[in-house]
Amino acid sequence: MSSRIAASIICGLIFGTGLVISDMINPARVLAFLDVAGNWDPSLAFVMGGALVPSAVAYIVRRSRSAPLLDSRFYVPANAQIDWKLVTGAALFGLGWGLVGFCPGPAIAALSTGRWEAVLFVAAMLVGMSAYRFSLGRHVPNYRFS
């Protein structure tokens, strides 16, 4: 196994463990965060706020390096434009998150619980991803990275 694959697996396990520990795999907790007019649960805000710390550190470290440890270059999106695809995708993501309390990362981590809701969500997510790829007639376009 290459060191890139091993690092990816380790990072995924750390991320998934964080989601489990913070209970973000529980759709009821996420829906309670989104219910600002009702029984609001602010815990998700603390989880998101806590995620800003390592992200900020990573961006600071990136500025001082020409490439990451396990690759030849950084993959950072060059396009900073807000277009209809970005807005539509964000709206669909938010709509799905608000309706069922799952987004992709926590849903995949929630598969470890064996809950049928997580299995159904991930299956629907995979169908949606496949439908998007097939609707393009070819493949997902290559995005430019700086």
C-alpha positions as CSV (number, residue, x, y, z in Angstrom):
1,M,0.0,0.0,0.0
2,S,1.4,3.4,-0.9
3,S,2.0,6.1,1.7
4,R,-0.6,8.3,0.0
5,I,-3.3,5.7,0.4
6,A,-2.3,4.9,4.0
7,A,-2.4,8.6,4.8
8,S,-5.8,8.9,3.2
9,I,-7.2,6.0,5.2
10,I,-5.8,7.4,8.5
11,C,-7.2,10.9,7.8
12,G,-10.6,9.4,6.9
13,L,-10.6,7.3,10.1
14,I,-9.7,10.4,12.2
15,F,-12.5,12.4,10.5
16,G,-15.0,9.6,10.9
17,T,-14.0,9.1,14.6
18,G,-14.5,12.8,15.2
19,L,-18.0,12.7,13.6
20,V,-18.9,9.7,15.9
21,I,-17.5,11.3,19.0
22,S,-19.3,14.6,18.4
23,D,-22.5,12.7,17.6
24,M,-22.8,14.3,14.2
25,I,-23.8,11.0,12.8
26,N,-27.1,11.4,14.7
27,P,-29.6,13.1,12.3
28,A,-31.7,14.3,15.3
29,R,-28.8,16.4,16.6
30,V,-28.2,18.0,13.2
31,L,-31.9,18.7,12.7
32,A,-32.1,20.2,16.2
33,F,-29.2,22.6,15.2
34,L,-31.2,23.6,12.1
35,D,-34.3,24.2,14.2
36,V,-33.5,27.8,15.3
37,A,-37.1,28.6,16.0
38,G,-37.7,25.5,18.2
39,N,-35.6,23.4,20.4
40,W,-32.2,24.6,19.1
41,D,-29.1,22.6,19.8
42,P,-25.9,24.7,19.3
43,S,-23.5,21.7,19.6
44,L,-22.9,21.5,15.8
45,A,-21.7,25.2,15.8
46,F,-19.0,24.1,18.3
47,V,-18.0,21.2,16.1
48,M,-17.8,23.4,13.0
49,G,-15.9,26.0,15.0
50,G,-13.5,23.4,16.2
51,A,-12.9,22.3,12.6
52,L,-11.7,25.8,11.7
53,V,-8.6,25.5,13.9
54,P,-6.9,22.6,12.0
55,S,-8.1,24.1,8.7
56,A,-6.5,27.4,9.5
57,V,-3.3,25.7,10.6
58,A,-3.3,23.7,7.3
59,Y,-3.6,26.9,5.2
60,I,-0.8,28.6,7.2
61,V,1.5,25.5,6.7
62,R,0.5,25.4,3.0
63,R,1.9,29.0,2.4
64,S,5.3,27.9,3.7
65,R,5.6,24.8,1.5
66,S,5.9,24.3,-2.2
67,A,4.1,20.9,-2.1
68,P,2.5,18.6,0.4
69,L,4.5,15.7,1.9
70,L,3.0,13.0,-0.2
71,D,2.3,14.7,-3.6
72,S,4.0,16.9,-6.1
73,R,1.6,19.8,-5.8
74,F,-1.3,21.2,-3.8
75,Y,-4.8,20.8,-5.3
76,V,-6.6,24.1,-4.6
77,P,-9.5,25.2,-6.7
78,A,-8.4,28.1,-9.0
79,N,-12.0,29.2,-9.7
80,A,-13.4,31.5,-7.0
81,Q,-16.4,32.5,-9.1
82,I,-19.9,32.0,-7.7
83,D,-22.0,30.5,-10.5
84,W,-25.3,28.8,-10.9
85,K,-23.7,25.3,-10.5
86,L,-22.2,26.3,-7.1
87,V,-25.4,27.9,-5.9
88,T,-27.6,25.0,-7.1
89,G,-25.3,22.4,-5.6
90,A,-25.1,24.3,-2.2
91,A,-28.9,24.6,-2.2
92,L,-29.4,20.9,-2.9
93,F,-26.8,20.0,-0.2
94,G,-28.6,22.3,2.3
95,L,-32.0,21.0,1.4
96,G,-31.0,17.4,1.8
97,W,-29.2,18.1,5.0
98,G,-32.2,20.0,6.4
99,L,-34.7,17.3,5.3
100,V,-33.0,14.2,6.7
101,G,-30.1,15.5,9.0
102,F,-27.4,13.7,7.0
103,C,-24.7,15.0,4.8
104,P,-22.2,12.8,3.0
105,G,-19.4,12.5,5.6
106,P,-21.6,11.8,8.6
107,A,-23.8,9.5,6.5
108,I,-20.8,7.3,5.6
109,A,-19.6,7.3,9.2
110,A,-23.1,6.4,10.3
111,L,-23.0,3.2,8.2
112,S,-21.0,1.8,11.0
113,T,-24.1,1.9,13.2
114,G,-26.1,-0.2,10.7
115,R,-29.0,2.2,10.8
116,W,-31.3,1.8,7.8
117,E,-31.5,5.6,7.4
118,A,-27.8,5.9,6.8
119,V,-27.8,3.0,4.4
120,L,-30.7,4.5,2.5
121,F,-29.1,7.9,2.4
122,V,-25.8,6.6,1.1
123,A,-27.5,4.5,-1.5
124,A,-29.5,7.5,-2.7
125,M,-26.3,9.6,-2.7
126,L,-24.6,7.0,-4.9
127,V,-27.5,6.9,-7.2
128,G,-27.5,10.7,-7.4
129,M,-23.8,10.8,-8.1
130,S,-24.2,8.2,-10.9
131,A,-27.1,10.1,-12.4
132,Y,-25.0,13.2,-12.5
133,R,-22.2,11.5,-14.2
134,F,-24.5,9.8,-16.8
135,S,-26.4,13.1,-17.4
136,L,-23.2,14.7,-18.7
137,G,-23.0,12.0,-21.4
138,R,-19.3,11.4,-20.8
139,H,-17.7,11.9,-17.4
140,V,-17.4,14.5,-14.7
141,P,-15.4,17.5,-16.2
142,N,-11.8,18.0,-15.1
143,Y,-11.7,21.0,-12.9
144,R,-8.6,23.3,-13.0
145,F,-6.6,23.5,-9.9
146,S,-3.8,25.9,-9.2
